[in-house]
């Protein structure tokens, strides 16, 4: 089955609430999104402050789907339900998002 990666870059809009933001993202938002059809796992990353970037955080969601248009439509409906339930915080600003299809298996360094 084709593998996709949904990459979302975010910032917390209130530096005083950074801890609250990360707690929400890890313990509410990611579990909510992993309930969406095809979403298998999520990993979060933090940008090193010494490297210039538009965002502070990156979340990569691994998705499997034979019909990504159908999966993406179902994901949109799922997100609307999450928003309607008040499970999205106003201190989260999405800087960018993109959906990528894996072209080939992961390659590793020989002897690693």
C-alpha positions as CSV (number, residue, x, y, z in Angstrom):
1,X,0.0,0.0,0.0
2,X,1.4,3.5,-0.8
3,X,3.0,5.4,2.0
4,X,2.5,9.1,2.5
5,X,4.0,11.6,4.8
6,X,2.0,14.6,6.0
7,X,4.4,17.3,7.3
8,X,3.1,20.2,9.4
9,X,5.2,23.1,10.6
10,X,3.9,25.0,13.6
11,X,4.7,27.7,16.1
12,X,3.2,28.5,19.4
13,X,1.8,32.1,19.2
14,X,2.3,32.8,22.9
15,X,5.9,32.0,24.2
16,X,4.6,32.1,27.8
17,X,2.3,29.1,26.9
18,X,4.9,26.9,25.1
19,X,4.6,24.1,27.7
20,X,0.8,24.1,27.4
21,X,1.1,24.1,23.6
22,X,3.5,21.1,23.6
23,X,1.3,19.2,26.2
24,X,-1.8,19.8,24.0
25,X,0.0,18.8,20.8
26,X,1.5,15.6,22.3
27,X,-1.4,14.4,24.4
28,X,-4.5,15.7,22.6
29,X,-3.8,16.7,19.0
30,X,-1.7,13.8,17.9
31,X,-4.0,11.2,19.4
32,X,-6.9,12.9,17.8
33,X,-5.3,12.9,14.3
34,X,-4.1,9.3,14.7
35,X,-7.8,8.4,14.8
36,X,-8.2,9.5,11.2
37,X,-8.4,6.9,8.4
38,X,-4.9,5.8,7.2
39,X,-2.9,7.7,9.8
40,X,-0.5,5.2,11.4
41,X,2.0,7.2,13.5
42,X,3.3,10.6,14.2
43,X,6.7,12.1,15.2
44,X,7.5,15.6,16.4
45,X,10.7,17.6,16.0
46,X,11.9,20.8,17.4
47,X,14.1,23.3,15.5
48,X,17.4,24.2,17.0
49,X,17.1,27.9,17.8
50,X,20.6,28.4,16.2
51,X,19.3,27.4,12.8
52,X,17.0,30.0,11.1
53,X,13.5,28.7,10.3
54,X,10.0,29.8,9.8
55,X,8.7,27.4,12.4
56,X,9.8,26.0,15.7
57,X,8.1,22.6,15.4
58,X,7.6,19.9,12.8
59,X,5.2,17.0,13.0
60,X,5.4,14.2,10.5
61,X,2.4,11.9,10.2
62,X,2.8,8.6,8.4
63,X,-0.3,7.7,6.3
64,X,-1.1,4.6,4.2
65,X,-3.7,4.8,1.5
66,X,-4.6,3.2,-1.8
67,X,-6.8,6.2,-2.5
68,X,-5.3,9.3,-1.1
69,X,-8.1,11.6,-2.4
70,X,-10.6,9.6,-0.4
71,X,-8.3,9.4,2.7
72,X,-7.7,13.2,2.5
73,X,-11.4,13.9,2.2
74,X,-12.0,11.7,5.3
75,X,-9.2,13.5,7.1
76,X,-10.7,16.9,6.4
77,X,-14.1,15.7,7.8
78,X,-12.3,14.3,10.9
79,X,-10.5,17.6,11.5
80,X,-13.8,19.5,11.3
81,X,-15.2,17.2,14.0
82,X,-12.1,17.9,16.2
83,X,-12.5,21.6,15.7
84,X,-16.3,21.5,16.4
85,X,-15.5,19.6,19.7
86,X,-13.2,22.5,20.7
87,X,-10.1,20.4,20.7
88,X,-7.9,22.9,18.8
89,X,-6.1,25.6,20.7
90,X,-5.8,29.2,19.5
91,X,-2.1,29.3,20.4
92,X,-1.2,26.9,17.5
93,X,-0.3,28.6,14.2
94,X,0.3,26.3,11.2
95,X,3.2,27.8,9.2
96,X,3.1,25.2,6.4
97,X,1.7,21.8,5.6
98,X,2.3,19.4,2.7
99,X,1.5,15.8,1.8
100,X,4.3,13.7,0.3
101,X,4.2,10.3,-1.3
102,X,7.1,7.9,-0.6
103,X,8.7,7.1,-3.9
104,X,11.0,4.3,-2.8
105,X,11.9,2.4,0.4
106,X,14.2,4.1,2.9
107,X,17.9,3.7,2.1
108,X,20.4,3.2,4.9
109,X,24.1,3.7,5.1
110,X,25.9,0.4,4.6
111,X,27.3,-1.0,7.8
112,X,25.0,1.2,9.9
